[in-house]
Amino acid sequence: MKNELVIRRIIEVGALFLIGDGIMGLIKPCWHSRIWHFGPQLAQAVTEELADHPNTARAVYAAEVAIGIVIASCSTPENQ
């Protein structure tokens, strides 16, 4: 029971992160993409492309919000 609660909390935090990050990206896609411009070359290339193409970035961030909402809605019991 305790492990299940920990797992549900981790899933909820992940959903919160996806939703929040996606909304920030929808508001300011270029700026938000640039703040994540670090790490491996592949990650830098992706964030650079998103920063250069704000409409594509908005689509990616909207999908991120949708995925977060689906995760949040699927991970909560129906009666709560």
C-alpha positions as CSV (number, residue, x, y, z in Angstrom):
1,M,0.0,0.0,0.0
2,K,2.8,2.4,0.9
3,N,4.7,1.7,-2.3
4,E,1.6,2.2,-4.3
5,L,1.1,5.7,-2.7
6,V,4.7,6.6,-3.5
7,I,4.3,5.5,-7.1
8,R,1.1,7.5,-7.5
9,R,2.8,10.6,-6.1
10,I,5.7,10.2,-8.5
11,I,3.2,9.9,-11.4
12,E,1.3,12.9,-10.2
13,V,4.5,15.0,-10.0
14,G,5.4,13.9,-13.5
15,A,2.0,14.9,-14.8
16,L,2.3,18.3,-13.0
17,F,5.6,18.9,-14.6
18,L,4.4,18.0,-18.1
19,I,1.3,20.3,-17.7
20,G,3.3,23.2,-16.2
21,D,6.2,23.0,-18.6
22,G,3.8,22.7,-21.6
23,I,1.9,25.8,-20.5
24,M,5.1,27.8,-20.1
25,G,6.1,26.7,-23.6
26,L,2.7,27.7,-25.0
27,I,3.1,31.2,-23.5
28,K,6.6,31.9,-24.6
29,P,7.8,29.1,-26.9
30,C,11.1,30.6,-28.0
31,W,12.2,31.7,-24.6
32,H,11.1,28.5,-22.9
33,S,13.0,26.4,-25.5
34,R,16.2,28.3,-25.0
35,I,16.3,27.9,-21.3
36,W,16.5,24.1,-21.8
37,H,19.4,24.5,-24.3
38,F,22.0,22.4,-22.5
39,G,23.1,18.8,-22.2
40,P,23.8,16.3,-25.0
41,Q,24.1,17.5,-28.6
42,L,20.8,15.9,-29.5
43,A,19.0,17.8,-26.8
44,Q,20.6,21.1,-27.8
45,A,19.7,20.5,-31.4
46,V,16.0,19.9,-30.5
47,T,15.8,23.0,-28.3
48,E,17.4,25.1,-31.0
49,E,14.9,23.9,-33.6
50,L,12.0,24.6,-31.2
51,A,13.4,28.1,-30.5
52,D,13.7,28.7,-34.3
53,H,10.1,27.5,-35.1
54,P,7.7,28.8,-32.5
55,N,4.6,27.3,-34.1
56,T,6.1,23.9,-34.1
57,A,7.2,24.4,-30.5
58,R,3.6,25.4,-29.6
59,A,2.3,22.2,-31.1
60,V,4.9,20.2,-29.1
61,Y,4.1,22.0,-25.9
62,A,0.3,21.5,-26.5
63,A,0.9,17.8,-26.9
64,E,2.9,17.8,-23.7
65,V,0.0,19.5,-21.8
66,A,-2.4,16.9,-23.3
67,I,-0.2,14.0,-22.3
68,G,0.1,15.4,-18.7
69,I,-3.7,15.7,-18.5
70,V,-4.2,12.2,-19.7
71,I,-1.6,10.9,-17.2
72,A,-3.2,12.8,-14.4
73,S,-6.8,11.7,-15.3
74,C,-5.8,8.1,-15.6
75,S,-3.8,7.9,-12.4
76,T,-6.6,9.2,-10.1
77,P,-9.5,7.0,-8.9
78,E,-12.9,7.8,-10.4
79,N,-14.6,8.4,-7.0
80,Q,-12.2,11.2,-5.9
